């Protein structure tokens, strides 16, 4: 445990940041996982709505610099490509 006042504050900040980052990571993972489930179940209309959610969360997470903007773009691109392949097969 830190003894110095500034180190105690730094510890509190790190704990808060870790919690926020974990929330962001889990939100993005859940959105992508939900989208992939809908694609596998061939629920295209619901998947389109879920894709909007993936876009929103990916952009929000990238704006806080939790992930880089290119990674957010890559995630969105891959999800859109998946949707395109599944919707063209039907």
N, C-alpha and C positions, 0 to 999 in steps of 0.2 A: 504494500500500500504506500502511496506517496505521502511524504511528510510536508513537503513544501506547498505553500498555498497555490502557486501557479500550476504545479503538477496535479494537484487535486482537481483544479478547474479543467485542466486538459483531459483528465480521466473522465470527468462528467461529460465533456464535449464528445469524446470518443465513443462513449456508451450511447449517447443520443444519435450520433451519426451512424453508428453500426446498426441501430434499430431501424432508422430511416432507410438505409441502404438495403437492409434485409427485406423491408416492406416493398421497396421498388423492385427488387429482384424477383420476389415471389409473385408480384402483380403481373410482371411481364411473362414469367413462366406459365402462370395460370391462364393468361389470355392466349398464349400460343398453344398450350395443351388443349384448351377448350376448342380452339379453331380446328386443330388437327383431328380431334374426336368427331366434330361435325363433318369434316371432309370424309373421314373413313366411313361414317354412317350415311354418306351421300345426301346430307341435308343441305343442299346448296343455298337455299334462301337464308337459312339461319346462319350458315357459314359466312355469307356476305355481311350480315350484321356483326358477326364476331370479328370479321376482318377490320371493320371500322374501329372496333375496340382495340385491336392489336395496333393499328396505326396510331391511335390516340395515346396509348400507353407507351409505345416505343418512342414517339416524339417527346412525350413528357419526360421520360427517363433520360433521353439524350440531351434534353435542354438543361437538366441538372448536372450533366456531365458524369453521370453514373456509368453510361456506356458512350462510346464515341458515335458521332453522327453517321459515319459510314456503316457502323454495325447496325444501327437502327434502320438505315436504308436497306441493308442487306437482308435483314429480317423481314421487312415489309415486302421486298422484292420476291423473296422465296415463298412467302405466304400467298402473294398474288399469283405467282406462277402455279402453285399447287391448285388454287381455286380455278384457274384457267384450264388446267389439264382435266380436272374432274368435271367441270361444267361442259367442256367440249366433248367429253366421252358420252354424255347423256343425250 
